């Protein structure tokens, strides 16, 4: 079968979905909903039966309930991941199952989770996104195989076949262009992964998602003033959003009160959360730089930090930026609440400057100071914010605060620059809501 025929066959096949739940009524509801949207649906009431089906058939998406007898959803998804790593894994879970859901992230490498009882439109949207990612990977495999085959054929050509060489070269360039488009879509998974994990933090009653958002914004400000690469600027806020993700695997007693209130054993345990974060992010290989920044966030410029005692330039730049942004907002929180916003920001900056050259890299402290006016302005300038609905959005507008659904799930991060695609998507979502979105957009001063 030719590559074009394979791609066409993949496009024509209805998406294949496997649903696992021990409750017959839940399965009936899922089958009825999915078949309305032209999905090819298979069902199982036990993990063993579902795994057997996966050995005999390839599924675009696998959906599993968390709580089941004999084999939990986390255990099943971990086995499903080994059996069919490309199949997208979605977990149906209750709010009370957060700890088990974290286990599924670690062991089963889930790509998305949906809380029960689900909303039909949201569930279908998550499944369709999973189907797109699965098929994108399959298209990549077909195209990559085609490239490899073309390369083998090129090696067999000789200098007397210049016309054939030219033809093959053009074919490879066309394939590579297709790969570039596919890989660009793959890059978008960076932000999706971060938003998924940030939603875990935001759902935890003992962790402040707003502080994580502030740290992320400060990381971006510092990175811009450091004049680093665009890639580093893009990754900087991701480390800020996920700096505390490892705490989700710990006893809330360790992080629902100030560190100076912990005993020595508790304090040592608390400072292992970056290591846990690194383990949690290990399946997301595209976030390796973000993982390193989080892991080394407690290193000090003078070499007296943890976990490795690295010093100076041996510390990853992302970790040094994160430590300054994190501590800046920690000092801000410690400041006297009766002070003005500007005074609290100045208190935080002065404390950071006290440790320049010891705790923090002087250049990063200077970048924080250089961006300080912009940081204060973004925190105090209410007049530069306009609230509007999705119907009023225009291209190149900038989102002032992250946008969440009514269930608390992040839809777009702070700083997102609206384009045609994101505007249309929000307008479609808004059309399904009883009331319009209240979207906070930055306006020119």
C-alpha positions in Angstrom: 0.0 0.0 0.0 1.3 3.4 -1.0 1.9 6.2 1.6 -0.9 8.2 0.1 -3.3 5.2 0.3 -2.3 4.7 3.9 -2.9 8.3 4.8 -6.3 8.2 2.9 -7.3 5.0 4.7 -6.4 6.5 8.1 -8.5 9.6 7.2 -11.5 7.5 6.0 -11.6 5.1 9.0 -14.0 6.2 11.8 -12.1 6.9 15.1 -12.0 3.8 17.2 -12.7 4.3 21.0 -12.4 1.7 23.8 -14.5 2.5 26.9 -13.8 0.7 30.2 -16.2 0.9 33.2 -17.6 -1.7 35.6 -21.0 0.0 35.5 -23.3 -1.1 32.7 -25.3 2.2 32.8 -22.2 4.3 32.4 -21.1 2.2 29.4 -24.5 2.5 27.8 -24.4 6.3 28.2 -21.0 6.5 26.6 -21.9 4.2 23.7 -25.0 6.2 23.0 -23.1 9.6 23.1 -20.1 8.4 21.1 -22.1 6.7 18.3 -24.1 9.9 17.8 -20.7 11.4 16.8 -19.8 8.6 14.4 -17.2 6.9 16.6 -16.5 3.2 16.4 -17.1 2.1 20.0 -15.9 -1.0 21.9 -16.7 -1.6 25.6 -15.3 -3.6 28.5 -16.3 -4.1 32.1 -12.9 -5.3 33.3 -9.3 -4.3 32.8 -8.3 -7.8 31.7 -11.0 -7.8 29.0 -10.0 -4.4 27.8 -6.3 -5.3 27.5 -7.3 -8.4 25.5 -9.2 -6.2 23.1 -6.2 -3.9 22.7 -4.1 -6.9 21.7 -6.4 -7.6 18.8 -7.2 -4.0 17.7 -5.7 -0.6 17.6 -7.7 2.2 19.3 -7.3 5.9 18.7 -8.5 6.7 22.3 -8.9 4.6 25.4 -11.2 5.9 28.1 -11.2 4.3 31.6 -13.0 4.9 34.9 -10.7 5.4 37.9 -12.6 3.2 40.5 -13.0 -0.4 39.5 -12.6 -3.7 41.3 -9.6 -6.0 40.7 -7.7 -3.4 38.5 -8.0 0.4 39.0 -8.0 2.9 36.2 -4.4 3.9 37.0 -3.2 0.3 36.8 -5.1 -0.4 33.6 -3.8 2.8 31.9 -0.2 1.9 32.9 -0.5 -1.5 31.2 -2.4 0.1 28.2 0.5 2.5 27.8 3.0 -0.3 27.4 0.7 -2.3 25.1 -0.3 0.7 22.8 1.8 3.8 23.6 0.3 5.9 20.8 -3.3 5.4 21.9 -4.5 8.5 23.7 -5.5 7.8 27.3 -8.4 9.6 29.0 -9.3 9.1 32.7 -12.9 9.5 34.1 -12.4 10.5 37.7 -14.3 12.0 40.7 -13.0 15.1 42.4 -12.2 13.0 45.5 -9.8 10.9 43.5 -7.0 13.5 43.1 -4.3 11.4 44.6 -5.2 8.4 42.4 -5.3 10.7 39.4 -1.8 11.8 40.1 -0.8 8.1 40.2 -2.4 7.8 36.7 -0.4 10.7 35.5 2.8 9.1 36.7 2.2 5.5 35.9 -0.4 5.5 33.1 0.8 8.7 31.4 -2.8 10.0 30.8 -3.2 12.6 28.2 -6.4 14.1 29.7 -8.9 13.6 32.5 -12.6 14.4 32.7 -14.5 14.7 36.0 -17.7 12.7 36.6 -20.4 13.5 36.0 -19.1 14.7 32.7 -20.6 17.3 30.3 -21.2 15.8 26.9 -19.8 18.6 24.9 -16.6 18.8 27.0 -16.1 15.0 26.8 -16.6 14.9 23.0 -14.1 17.9 22.7 -11.5 16.0 24.7 -12.0 12.8 22.8 -11.8 14.6 19.4 -8.5 16.3 20.5 -7.2 12.8 21.5 -8.1 11.4 18.1 -6.3 14.3 16.3 -3.1 13.7 18.3 -3.2 9.9 17.7 -3.7 10.4 14.0 -1.1 13.0 13.8 1.5 10.6 15.3 0.4 7.9 12.8 0.7 10.4 9.9 4.2 11.2 11.2 5.2 7.6 11.2 3.9 7.1 7.6 5.7 10.2 6.4 8.9 9.4 8.3 8.9 5.9 6.8 8.5 7.5 3.4 11.5 9.7 4.1 13.6 6.8 5.1 12.6 4.8 2.0 13.4 7.8 -0.2 16.9 8.2 1.5 17.6 4.5 0.8 16.7 4.9 -2.8 18.8 8.0 -3.1 21.9 6.1 -1.9 21.4 3.6 -4.7 21.4 6.3 -7.4 24.5 7.1 -9.4 25.8 10.2 -11.1 24.2 9.2 -14.5 20.7 9.5 -13.0 20.6 13.3 -12.3 17.0 13.7 -13.4 15.9 10.9 -11.1 18.0 12.4 -8.2 16.3 15.8 -8.8 12.8 14.2 -8.8 13.5 12.2 -5.6 15.0 15.3 -3.9 11.8 17.3 -4.6 9.7 14.5 -3.2 11.7 14.5 0.0 11.4 18.2 0.3 7.7 18.0 0.0 7.5 15.2 2.6 9.7 17.3 5.0 7.4 20.2 4.6 4.5 18.0 5.6 6.6 16.8 8.6 7.3 20.4 9.6 3.6 21.1 9.7 2.9 17.9 11.7 5.8 18.7 14.1 4.5 22.2 14.6 1.2 20.8 15.8 3.1 18.4 18.1 4.8 21.4 19.7 1.4 22.7 20.8 1.4 19.7 23.2 3.9 21.6 25.3 1.3 24.2 26.4 -1.5 21.6 26.6 0.6 19.5 29.0 1.4 22.5 31.2 -2.2 23.6 31.3 -3.4 20.1 32.3 -0.9 19.9 35.2 -1.6 23.5 36.3 -5.2 22.5 36.6 -4.2 19.9 39.2 -2.5 22.7 41.2 -5.5 25.0 40.8 -7.8 22.3 42.1 -5.8 21.8 45.3 -7.3 23.9 48.1 -3.9 24.3 49.8 -2.0 25.6 46.7 -2.5 29.1 45.3 -2.9 28.9 41.5 -2.8 32.7 41.3 0.7 32.7 42.9 1.9 30.1 40.3 0.5 32.4 37.6 2.3 35.4 39.1 5.6 33.5 39.3 5.1 32.4 35.6 4.6 36.0 34.5 7.7 37.2 36.4 9.8 34.4 34.8 8.7 35.7 31.4 9.6 39.3 32.3 13.0 38.3 33.5 13.7 36.1 30.5 12.9 39.0 28.1 15.2 41.4 29.9 18.0 38.8 29.8 17.7 38.8 26.0 17.8 35.0 25.9 16.5 32.8 23.0 12.8 32.8 22.1 12.7 29.1 23.1 13.9 30.1 26.7 11.3 32.9 26.8 8.6 30.4 25.8 9.7 27.8 28.4 10.3 30.3 31.3 6.6 30.6 32.4 6.0 26.9 32.1 8.5 26.3 35.0 6.7 29.0 37.0 3.3 27.3 36.5 4.6 23.9 37.5 7.2 24.8 40.2 4.9 23.3 42.9 3.5 20.3 41.0 5.6 17.8 43.2 3.7 19.0 46.3 0.6 17.3 45.0 2.1 14.0 45.9 2.9 15.1 49.5 0.9 15.3 52.7 -0.9 18.8 52.7 0.5 19.2 56.2 3.8 19.9 54.6 2.7 22.9 52.5 -0.5 24.3 54.0 1.6 26.4 56.4 4.8 28.5 56.2 8.1 26.6 55.9 9.5 28.1 59.1 6.6 26.4 61.0 7.8 22.9 59.9 10.1 20.8 62.0 13.5 19.6 60.7 12.2 16.3 59.3 9.2 17.9 57.7 11.4 20.7 56.2 13.7 18.1 54.6 10.8 16.2 53.2 9.3 19.5 51.8 12.5 20.3 49.8 12.2 16.9 48.0 9.2 18.1 46.0 11.4 19.2 43.0 12.6 15.6 42.7 9.0 14.4 42.7 8.2 17.0 40.1 11.0 15.7 37.9 9.6 12.1 38.2 6.1 13.3 37.4 7.3 15.2 34.3 9.6 12.4 33.0 7.0 11.0 30.5 6.7 14.5 29.0 10.1 14.4 27.2 9.4 17.7 25.4 9.4 19.4 28.8 12.9 18.2 29.8 14.2 21.8 30.1 11.3 22.8 32.3 11.8 19.7 34.4 15.5 20.7 35.0 14.5 24.2 36.0 12.1 22.9 38.6 14.6 20.2 39.9 17.4 22.7 40.4 15.3 25.6 41.6 16.8 25.6 45.2 20.4 25.7 44.0 22.2 28.9 45.1 24.6 31.0 43.0 27.3 30.6 45.7 27.1 26.8 45.6 25.4 26.4 49.0 22.0 25.2 47.7 20.4 21.8 47.1 20.2 19.2 45.7 23.6 19.1 44.1 25.4 22.2 45.4 25.9 23.6 41.9 27.3 27.1 41.6 27.4 29.9 39.1 27.0 28.9 35.4 26.7 25.2 36.3 23.1 25.9 37.4 20.6 25.8 34.5 19.5 29.4 33.6 15.8 28.4 33.9 16.4 27.3 37.5 18.1 30.6 38.4 15.3 32.6 36.8 12.6 30.5 38.6 14.3 30.8 42.0 14.3 34.7 41.7 10.7 34.8 40.6 9.6 32.3 43.2 11.3 34.1 46.1 10.2 37.5 44.8 6.5 36.5 45.3 7.3 34.7 48.5 8.7 38.0 49.9 5.6 39.8 48.5 3.3 37.5 50.4 5.4 38.0 53.6 5.1 41.8 53.3 2.7 43.8 55.5 -0.8 43.6 53.9 -1.6 47.2 54.8 1.2 48.5 52.6 0.2 49.7 49.1 0.7 47.3 46.2 3.7 49.3 45.0 5.3 49.2 48.5 4.9 45.5 48.7 6.6 45.1 45.3 9.5 47.3 46.5 9.8 45.3 49.7 10.1 42.1 47.6 12.7 43.6 45.2 14.8 44.9 48.1 15.0 41.5 49.7 16.0 39.9 46.4 18.7 42.5 45.9 20.1 41.8 49.4 21.1 38.3 48.2 22.4 39.2 44.8 25.7 37.3 44.3 25.0 34.8 47.1 21.5 33.2 46.5 21.0 34.7 43.1 22.9 35.4 39.9 23.5 39.2 39.8 22.5 39.4 36.1 19.1 37.9 36.9 18.6 40.2 39.8 19.4 43.1 37.5 16.9 41.8 34.9 14.3 41.6 37.6 15.0 45.2 38.7 14.9 46.3 35.0 11.5 44.7 34.5 10.2 45.9 37.9 8.3 48.9 36.6 6.5 46.7 34.1 5.8 44.1 36.7 4.2 46.7 39.1 2.2 48.2 36.2 0.8 44.8 35.2 -0.3 44.3 38.9 -1.8 47.7 39.5 -3.0 49.1 36.2 -6.7 48.3 36.2 -7.4 51.1 33.7 -5.5 49.2 31.0 -7.8 46.2 31.2 -11.0 45.8 29.3 -13.6 43.1 29.9 -15.3 41.7 26.8 -17.1 38.7 25.4 -15.7 36.3 22.8 -17.8 38.0 20.1 -15.9 41.3 20.7 -12.4 39.8 20.5 -10.0 40.9 17.7 -6.7 39.4 16.5 -3.5 40.4 18.3 -5.4 41.3 21.5 -3.5 40.1 24.6 -5.2 38.1 27.4 -4.6 39.9 30.7 -5.5 37.0 33.0 -5.8 33.3 32.4 -9.2 32.3 31.1 -10.9 29.3 32.9 -14.1 27.4 32.1 -16.9 27.4 34.7 -15.5 24.2 36.1 -12.1 25.8 36.7 -10.2 24.2 33.8 -7.7 26.6 32.2 -8.7 27.4 28.6 -6.0 29.9 27.8 -3.0 31.2 29.7 -2.3 34.8 30.7 -0.5 36.6 28.0 -2.1 34.6 25.1 -2.2 36.7 21.9 -5.5 36.0 20.2 -5.5 34.7 16.6 -8.3 33.7 14.3 -8.3 30.1 15.5 -8.4 30.8 19.2 -11.2 33.5 18.7 -13.4 31.1 16.7 -12.9 28.4 19.3 -13.9 30.7 22.2 -16.9 31.9 20.2 -18.0 28.3 19.7 -17.7 27.6 23.4 -19.5 30.8 24.4 -22.4 29.9 22.1 -23.0 26.8 24.3 -23.0 28.8 27.5 -26.0 30.5 29.1 -24.0 33.7 29.7 -21.1 35.2 27.7 -17.4 34.9 28.8 -15.9 37.8 30.8 -12.5 38.0 29.1 -10.0 40.4 30.5 -8.0 41.9 27.6 -5.0 44.3 27.8 -5.6 47.6 26.0 -3.1 50.1 24.8 -2.4 52.9 27.2 
